[in-house]
Every structure is written in structure tokens, then in C-alpha cells.
Amino acid sequence: MKTCLECLPCLGKNAVDAAKRSTDDLGIQRNIVAESLKLLSTNDLQSPPPYTARQILDIALRHTGTVDLYLKEKQRSNRLAERLLQELHEIPEYNPQCFESRLRLAIAGNILDFGIFADLDIEKALQVVKTAFTKPLDQTAAKRLEAKMSSAKRILYILDNCGEAVFDRVFMEPFREKIILGVRGREVFNDVTVKDLDDCGLAGFTAGVVDNGPKGIPGIMLNEVSNEFKTAFEAADLIIAKGQGNFESMNDYPNPIAFLFLAKCPVVIREIQAELNSIQVRLINV
């Protein structure tokens, strides 16, 4: 997906949030926002929104040197997600032996997104997770995905947010030996990096890990990723991509991709003709 005009206000909010998280100095905050707005004013709308989001975070980094703006949120969302796992037995619709139940859980965790919800209340977000087991789901797509995951020999599973990744762990469990994890190459929003894997309970969990390169874009642009990531991407029988950032940056790729996310953004909702916070299993070439 290319950036559109409606994306610009959201990216502007990213700039304000990055400025406030980076420093308490009002002058520096103003400079970060001003430079970011200048960037947005010259945006040619040809790249996916995650590419510009990375540029905005780099502006804040250049002004303040602050690297991991969302570290506390990452850690807290992981702890609360782990707590919710202990409470899943209280949800009558959840069945840990059922592929669909685990799939719903993994997608529902996508609500834990500070790139879209800068002021996200994690406690309330986890209540949204609990409602996921009764929402409509494309049953045909879910069954196709289960069959493909069972038959595939190599799966590249591209993670999105911390907290959400705790639920991904449950979903991946039966397939872990054939999965390579894809993570961000450096800190961006509350997305998972190699350094976050242990806190998500995913260190050593799968057959291997690749990161998307030093730019650490909150999405996948093959002309910007590391060679190692590109090799894993092309070798995969199936790519599972979590979150809207991955969808926005890869929805026109020819590879076999399963996009799993909550439809949270008005632009994406319009693109796929979905309802707000609906559970999405979008299969391309699968």
C-alpha cells in the first residue's frame, strides 16, 4: 500500500508522540515535530506508511539519542499478556487444542499497537483480546491456513508487537520446529527485536531468527532488508505476517503470504472493505 493523504495526520501524531517520549525539553520537542512535518509536507506518497514512520523516529533519535522509546510499554504488555494466558481457561470459547482458538488469540493480540494507538490503555486492550473468540472469522481462510501450515516445510513468521508476540507463541507451538522468526532490525515503536525475544518467551523457541536489517522499518520492504532476511523470505513455503504495518508494506507481493491482523486503521479498513477491529485472515497466493 502506498501512503495516502489520510495517513499524514496519523504520521503527524507519531511525530508528536516520539517527541514527547524522547525528551522533556519543549524546544527539542518542537524541533522534532517541525522537522517531521516538513518531511510529511514533501512526501510523494509512493512508499508505504511504515517507511515514513521509521524516518520520523529517526528524526527523534537524531535530536535526542533516545533509542528505545517504548521499552516500558514492551515489558508491561508482555507481563500482562502472560497474565491473560493464565486466565484463558475462564473463557468458555477458548480451546487450546483448537487451531481456530489459537489463531483468534494471535490476531487479537494485534490490538497492542503503540504505532497506531500512542495512548493505548493496555488493560483495556486486553479486554478487547477476550472478545476475540466470539467475533466473525473467515472460516474458509482459517482452514486453508491450517492446511498450509501443516504441509509447509519452511515458514517465515514475521512478528509485530511485544505482548502480541506472547500470544503468537501459543499459536506457533505445534509448528515451531519449521518456523523462522522475522523481527525488526532495531527498535521501532513496540515492535519485537532480537533483544525482546527472551522477554516474550521466544528465545530459542523456533528453528531460527532473522531481522529485517539495520533500518528497522516497522514493515517489510525487500529493497531495504538484510540479505539474510531476503534469503529466508524467498525460501519460505509460507510467510505469516502479523499486523497492519506488514500488510501495508507487503500486500502486493507475489509470495505465499498470510496476513493476520485486526483492522484498526481507516485507510486499511477502506482498502479491504472491513469493519473496525474485525479479525482478518488475508491469504495471498496461499
C-alpha positions as CSV (number, residue, x, y, z in Angstrom):
1,M,0.0,0.0,0.0
2,K,1.2,3.5,-0.8
3,T,0.8,6.3,1.6
4,C,-2.3,8.4,1.1
5,L,-3.4,11.8,2.4
6,E,-5.3,10.2,5.3
7,C,-2.1,8.6,6.5
8,L,-0.4,12.0,7.1
9,P,-2.3,13.0,10.3
10,C,-1.6,9.7,11.8
11,L,2.1,10.0,11.0
12,G,2.0,13.5,12.4
13,K,0.7,12.0,15.7
14,N,3.7,9.6,15.6
15,A,5.9,12.6,15.5
16,V,4.3,14.3,18.5
17,D,4.4,11.0,20.5
18,A,8.1,10.4,19.5
19,A,9.0,14.0,20.6
20,K,7.3,13.7,24.0
21,R,8.8,10.2,24.6
22,S,12.3,11.4,23.6
23,T,12.8,14.4,25.8
24,D,11.1,16.8,28.3
25,D,12.8,19.8,26.6
26,L,10.0,21.7,24.9
27,G,12.3,23.3,22.4
28,I,13.7,20.0,21.2
29,Q,10.2,18.5,21.1
30,R,9.2,21.4,18.8
31,N,12.2,20.9,16.5
32,I,11.4,17.1,16.2
33,V,7.8,17.9,15.3
34,A,8.7,20.7,12.9
35,E,11.2,18.6,11.0
36,S,8.8,15.7,10.9
37,L,6.0,17.9,9.5
38,K,8.4,19.2,6.9
39,L,9.1,15.6,5.9
40,L,5.4,14.9,5.6
41,S,4.8,18.1,3.6
42,T,7.2,16.8,0.9
43,N,6.1,13.2,1.0
44,D,5.5,11.9,-2.6
45,L,3.0,9.3,-1.3
46,Q,4.8,6.5,-3.2
47,S,6.2,4.5,-0.2
48,P,4.2,2.5,2.4
49,P,3.4,4.4,5.6
50,P,5.9,2.3,7.7
51,Y,8.8,3.7,5.7
52,T,7.9,7.3,6.7
53,A,7.2,6.2,10.3
54,R,10.8,5.0,10.5
55,Q,12.1,8.3,9.2
56,I,10.1,10.2,11.9
57,L,11.5,8.0,14.7
58,D,15.0,8.6,13.2
59,I,14.4,12.3,13.4
60,A,13.7,12.0,17.2
61,L,16.7,9.8,17.6
62,R,19.0,12.3,15.9
63,H,17.8,15.1,18.1
64,T,17.9,13.2,21.5
65,G,19.9,10.0,21.1
66,T,17.0,8.1,22.8
67,V,16.8,4.6,21.2
68,D,14.0,2.5,22.7
69,L,11.1,4.9,23.2
70,Y,8.6,2.1,24.1
71,L,10.7,-0.1,26.3
72,K,8.4,0.2,29.4
73,E,5.3,-0.5,27.2
74,K,7.0,-3.5,25.7
75,Q,7.8,-5.0,29.1
76,R,4.4,-4.2,30.6
77,S,2.5,-5.6,27.6
78,N,4.5,-8.8,27.8
79,R,3.7,-9.2,31.5
80,L,0.0,-8.5,31.1
81,A,-0.2,-10.9,28.1
82,E,1.4,-13.6,30.1
83,R,-1.1,-13.0,32.9
84,L,-4.0,-13.2,30.4
85,L,-2.7,-16.6,29.2
86,Q,-3.2,-17.8,32.7
87,E,-6.8,-16.6,32.6
88,L,-7.8,-18.2,29.2
89,H,-9.4,-21.2,30.9
90,E,-12.1,-18.8,32.1
91,I,-13.1,-18.0,28.5
92,P,-15.5,-20.8,27.6
93,E,-15.0,-20.3,23.8
94,Y,-11.2,-20.8,24.1
95,N,-9.9,-24.3,23.4
96,P,-6.0,-24.6,23.4
97,Q,-6.2,-27.7,21.3
98,C,-8.2,-25.9,18.6
99,F,-6.3,-24.2,15.7
100,E,-9.0,-21.6,15.3
101,S,-8.9,-20.6,19.0
102,R,-5.1,-20.2,18.9
103,L,-5.4,-18.2,15.7
104,R,-8.0,-15.9,17.2
105,L,-5.8,-15.3,20.2
106,A,-2.8,-14.5,18.0
107,I,-4.7,-12.0,15.9
108,A,-6.5,-10.4,18.9
109,G,-3.1,-9.5,20.4
110,N,-2.6,-7.1,17.5
111,I,-4.5,-4.6,19.5
112,L,-1.3,-4.0,21.5
113,D,-0.1,-1.4,18.9
114,F,1.6,1.8,20.0
115,G,2.3,2.8,16.5
116,I,-1.4,3.4,15.9
117,F,-2.6,3.9,19.5
118,A,0.0,6.2,21.1
119,D,-2.1,6.5,24.2
120,L,-3.1,2.8,24.3
121,D,-4.5,1.6,27.6
122,I,-3.0,-1.9,27.8
123,E,-5.5,-3.2,30.4
124,K,-8.5,-2.1,28.2
125,A,-6.7,-3.6,25.2
126,L,-6.5,-7.0,26.8
127,Q,-10.3,-6.8,27.4
128,V,-10.6,-6.5,23.6
129,V,-8.5,-9.7,23.3
130,K,-11.1,-11.5,25.4
131,T,-13.8,-10.6,23.0
132,A,-12.0,-12.1,20.0
133,F,-13.3,-15.6,20.5
134,T,-16.9,-14.6,19.5
135,K,-16.1,-12.3,16.6
136,P,-16.8,-13.3,13.0
137,L,-13.9,-15.1,11.3
138,D,-13.3,-16.2,7.7
139,Q,-13.6,-20.0,8.3
140,T,-12.5,-20.9,4.8
141,A,-9.3,-18.8,5.1
142,A,-8.6,-20.2,8.5
143,K,-8.9,-23.8,7.3
144,R,-6.7,-23.1,4.3
145,L,-4.1,-21.5,6.6
146,E,-4.1,-24.5,8.9
147,A,-3.6,-26.9,5.9
148,K,-0.8,-24.8,4.5
149,M,1.0,-24.5,7.9
150,S,0.7,-28.3,8.3
151,S,2.1,-29.1,4.8
152,A,4.8,-26.3,4.6
153,K,8.4,-27.3,5.3
154,R,9.6,-23.7,5.9
155,I,7.5,-21.0,7.5
156,L,8.7,-17.4,8.0
157,Y,6.7,-15.9,10.8
158,I,7.1,-12.1,10.9
159,L,6.3,-10.8,14.3
160,D,4.8,-7.4,15.1
161,N,4.4,-6.1,18.6
162,C,5.6,-7.2,22.1
163,G,2.7,-8.6,24.1
164,E,1.1,-9.7,20.9
165,A,4.2,-12.0,20.4
166,V,3.3,-13.7,23.7
167,F,0.1,-14.9,22.0
168,D,1.9,-15.7,18.8
169,R,4.0,-18.2,20.9
170,V,0.8,-20.1,21.7
171,F,-0.3,-20.1,18.1
172,M,3.1,-21.3,16.8
173,E,3.7,-24.1,19.3
174,P,2.6,-27.0,17.1
175,F,4.7,-25.7,14.2
176,R,7.7,-24.3,16.0
177,E,10.3,-26.7,14.5
178,K,9.7,-25.4,10.9
179,I,9.3,-21.7,11.8
180,I,11.9,-19.0,11.3
181,L,11.0,-15.8,13.2
182,G,11.2,-12.5,11.5
183,V,11.8,-9.5,13.8
184,R,12.8,-5.8,13.4
185,G,16.5,-5.0,12.9
186,R,16.3,-2.2,15.6
187,E,13.9,-0.5,17.9
188,V,10.8,0.9,16.3
189,F,7.6,1.5,18.3
190,N,6.8,-1.5,20.4
191,D,7.8,-4.0,17.7
192,V,9.8,-7.1,18.6
193,T,13.6,-7.0,18.1
194,V,16.0,-9.8,18.8
195,K,16.7,-8.3,22.2
196,D,12.9,-8.6,23.1
197,L,12.6,-12.3,22.3
198,D,13.6,-13.5,25.7
199,D,11.0,-11.3,27.4
200,C,8.4,-12.6,25.0
201,G,9.3,-16.2,25.8
202,L,10.5,-16.7,22.3
203,A,14.3,-17.0,22.7
204,G,15.3,-20.4,21.2
205,F,11.6,-21.2,20.6
206,T,11.8,-21.7,16.8
207,A,14.2,-23.0,14.2
208,G,15.9,-19.6,13.9
209,V,15.6,-15.8,13.8
210,V,16.3,-13.2,11.1
211,D,15.9,-9.5,11.4
212,N,14.8,-7.1,8.7
213,G,18.0,-5.1,8.7
214,P,19.6,-2.0,10.2
215,K,16.9,0.4,9.1
216,G,14.3,-1.5,11.2
217,I,11.3,-0.4,9.3
218,P,8.0,-1.4,11.0
219,G,7.1,-3.4,7.9
220,I,8.9,-5.4,5.2
221,M,10.3,-3.6,2.1
222,L,12.5,-6.2,0.3
223,N,14.7,-3.4,-1.1
224,E,15.5,-2.3,2.4
225,V,16.0,-5.6,4.3
226,S,19.2,-7.6,5.1
227,N,20.4,-10.3,2.7
228,E,19.7,-12.9,5.4
229,F,16.1,-11.8,5.7
230,K,15.6,-11.8,2.0
231,T,17.0,-15.3,1.7
232,A,14.6,-16.6,4.4
233,F,11.8,-14.7,2.7
234,E,12.3,-16.2,-0.7
235,A,12.9,-19.7,0.7
236,A,9.7,-19.9,2.8
237,D,6.8,-22.1,1.6
238,L,4.6,-19.8,3.6
239,I,5.1,-16.4,5.1
240,I,2.9,-15.3,8.0
241,A,2.9,-11.6,8.6
242,K,1.4,-10.1,11.8
243,G,0.0,-6.6,12.0
244,Q,-1.0,-3.8,9.7
245,G,2.5,-2.5,9.1
246,N,3.4,-5.8,7.5
247,F,0.2,-5.8,5.5
248,E,0.7,-2.2,4.3
249,S,4.2,-2.9,3.1
250,M,3.7,-6.4,1.5
251,N,0.1,-6.6,0.3
252,D,1.1,-6.6,-3.4
253,Y,4.0,-9.2,-3.1
254,P,3.7,-12.4,-5.2
255,N,4.9,-14.7,-2.4
256,P,2.5,-17.0,-0.4
257,I,1.6,-14.8,2.5
258,A,-1.0,-15.0,5.3
259,F,-1.7,-11.6,6.8
260,L,-3.1,-11.8,10.3
261,F,-4.2,-8.6,11.9
262,L,-7.0,-6.5,13.5
263,A,-8.4,-3.9,11.1
264,K,-7.7,-0.7,13.1
265,C,-6.8,1.9,10.6
266,P,-9.5,3.7,8.5
267,V,-7.3,3.5,5.4
268,V,-6.8,-0.2,5.7
269,I,-10.4,-0.8,6.5
270,R,-11.4,1.0,3.3
271,E,-8.8,-0.9,1.3
272,I,-10.1,-4.3,2.4
273,Q,-13.7,-3.3,3.0
274,A,-13.8,-4.5,6.6
275,E,-15.2,-3.4,9.9
276,L,-13.3,-1.6,12.7
277,N,-11.4,-4.1,14.9
278,S,-12.5,-7.0,12.8
279,I,-10.3,-10.2,12.8
280,Q,-8.6,-10.5,9.5
281,V,-7.1,-13.6,7.9
282,R,-6.0,-12.4,4.4
283,L,-4.3,-15.0,2.2
284,I,-2.3,-14.1,-0.9
285,N,-1.1,-16.8,-3.2
286,V,-1.8,-19.5,-0.5
